[in-house]
Amino acid sequence: MHLQLVLYGALVFGLLTSLEGDCLKIIGGKEVAPHSKPYMAYLSIGCGAALIKEDWVLTAAHCFRLGEVAVLGAHSIKKNEKQQQMLQVKGVFMYPKYNCLTKQNDLMLMQLEKPATLNKQVSLLSLPSSGDDVSPGTRCNVAGWGTTSFMGKMSDTLREVNVTVIDRKLCNTNSYYNGLISKSMLCAGDKIGGKDSCGGDSGGPLICDGVYRGIVSFGADCGLATKPGVYTLLTDKYLKWIQDTISA
């Protein structure tokens, strides 16, 4: 395996100029019961992640930064909670074909400096057994410490919102994302808007019917019915890459 570094210097035209891949937040949700999502990790760059192995977290590739720290077992990111485990990231592995312009293949593995101590507040999120597509209308859940309003401040505590998967054909129409959504992406939101993962939630897991199905990737503004959150779908090719990387 080798470190994959992506330089962020390109100009993005058209629709991509309004995409908020670096800053997705929970809109229209609620605070979770403390430590009820023990697989959640907070990255010091201001992203979310999921603990999938004692010393590995899975997040979005656009959350890359050197010198990253992963905080496990957190409910509040502003308080020094005794349940928290702060672990330095020692290795960063982007999916080899990540495209920072189109957000294609927006996933990344981070290896921690040492294994986490698993307990009631820190536990693993199982990867799906297969990379099945998620049917339109499926109810999903997403959580994070992102802002709760457009251009607002980060949430101190972990919040969640329920969203509904939107048909990919609809999400690719002109009024939505105009052909940007690939088969390895999911759109999920609310038909009347107001519920979204949209600054600080990037990289967090999308859970559909109890199964880890996606990674928060990007959006445009927040909570708009025609600009739902976009997620990297955990396809079979991604799952194979993940397993090969964390098993090497």
N, C-alpha and C positions, 0 to 999 in steps of 0.2 A: 504494500500500500504506500502511497505517497501523498503528501500534502497538496491539496488543490487550492490555489489562491486566485481570487477574482478581483480585478481592479475596477473600481467604480469611478469612471471618468467620462463615460459616454453620455451624449445628449440623447434624450428620448423624445420623439415627436408624436404628434397626434394624441390618441387616447392615452398612451402611456405616460404623458406628461402629468396626468391627473391621478395616476395610480399611487396608492399609499402603501406600497409593499413594506416599507420600513416602519410603518406605524399603524398597526391595527388594534382596535380597542373593543371592549364589550359594550354594546349599545342595547338598551332596553332589557337588561338582565337584572340579576340580584346577587347579593353576597352569598357565597356558599357557607355551609357549616364548616367551622375551622377544621382543617386537616382531613376533610372528607374526600379530597382528591390527592391522595398521597404520592401519586406518580408525577405530579406537576413539578417542574423546575423553573426557576426564574433566572434568566441570564442577565449579567450586569450591564449589557448593552441596551437592555430594555425589551427583551423578547421572552417568550415562553418556550418550553421544551418538555419532552416526556422522558422519564427514566425508563429505558427498555432493558437495561442490564446494569448490574451493580456499578460498573464504571463507564457506562455509555448513556448519553442522552441523544435524542433525535429532535431536530429542529428544522427551521427553514434556512436555505443557503444564504439568503440575503441578510441573515442575522450574523454573518461572519464578522469577527473582530479578534485580533491577537490579544492575548492576555486576559481572556474571558474567565469569569468566575461563575459557577453554577451554584445556586442556592436551593437546597432541597429541604423539604419539611416546613416550608414557610406558609403562613396564612397572611401575615402582614409583612410587607417588604421594608417598612420603616422602623419596625420594632426589632429588638434583639431577642427573638424568641428562643427558648431553651431547646425547642425541637429542631431548630435549623441546623443544617450541615452545609458549610461553605467549602466547596471543592474547586481548586484550580483546574482549568482545562489544559491538558498537556498535548492534545492532538486534535486537529480539525480536518475532517474529510468531507469535502463537498462532492455531491454527485458529479461525475466527470463531465457531463454535458449540460451543466447549469448555464442558462442564458439570462443574464441580469437585465436584459432589455425586455424580453417577452415573458420572463418569469417561468419559462419552461424548466422542468426538472429542479424545482425549488425545494431541495431537501439537503440536509447536512447532518453528519454524525460528529459528535464531540466526545473524545475520550477523556475521562477524568483522571486526575493525578493518582487517585487511589479509590478503591471500591467504597461505595456508600454503605453505611450501616443500616440494614433494613429493619423496620419496626412498624408500628401502627401509623406513624406519621410519614414514613418514607418507604414506598414499595414500588414494584415494577408494574408497568403497563404492558400487557401482552400484545405482541404483534398479531395481526390477523393470520389465519392459516392459509388464506389465499387472497389474491388481489382483485376480488370481484368489484364490479362497478356498483354504485349505489343508486337504487331506483328513485326517480323523481317522486316527491311526496314523502320520502322517508324523513322521520324526525331525528334530529341530531342535537348534540350538546357540545358547546365549546366554552372554554374558561380561560381567564387570563387576568393580568394586572394592568391592562391597558386603560386608556381614558374612557369615561362614560358619556362623553359628548364630543362633537367635532371640535378639534383644537383645544380640548380641555386638558386637565392635568391627569397624570397617571393615578390609578386607584391604589390606595394603600393596601387594601385587602383583596383577596382572590374573589372574582365574580364569575358568574356563568350566565349563559343565555341558551334557550332552545331555538334552533333554526330548522328550516325545512329545505331539503334538496330540491333544486329547480332544474327542470329539463334542460339539458345541454344545448339543444337546438334553440330554445327560447333565449337562453343566456348568450347565444351567439348572434342574436338579431341586432339590427342597427341601434335600437333604443337601449339595448343592454351593453354587451361588450364587443359587438361588431366583428365577430369571427376570431376573437383572441383566445377563446377557451378551447383547449385541446382535449383529447380523450383521457389524458392523464391529469385533468383538473376537474374539480367539482365546484358548482355554484350552490350556495345555501344562504337563505335569508328568510324574509317574510313577505307575503304577497302584497301587503299594504305598507311595508317598510317598518322602521323603528326597532328592528332586532337584527343585530349584526356583530361580527367580530371585526373590528375596524381599526391605532397607534399603540404599541406595547403588547398586543396579543399575538403578533407574528410568531410562528414556530410552534405554537401550542397545538395540542391534539384535538381533532374532530372525532367525537364518539357517536356512532350511529347504531342504535339498537344494542348498545353495550359493547360494540366492537370498534377498535381503533381503525378508522378508515381514511383519515386525511390530516394534513398539516396546514395551519393558517398561513396563507401566502400573500394575497394582496386584495385591494378594493379601491373604490373611488368614492371620496367623501365617506360618510358613514350612515348606515341605516336607511339608505335610499332603496325603494322597491326595485328599481331598474338597475341598480348597481350593487348587487348582493356581494357578500364576501366570497372570495375565490380560494380554493383549497387545493393543495397537491394531493391527488388520490394515491393511496398506497397500492400501486399496481404490482403484478407479479415480478416485473423486472426490477422495480425498486426494492421489493422485499428480498429478492435474491442478492442484490447488491448490499443491502443492510446486513443480512446474515453472513455473507462472505467477508465483509469488513470487520464485523465484531467478533468473528470466529478465527480470524487469521492470527 
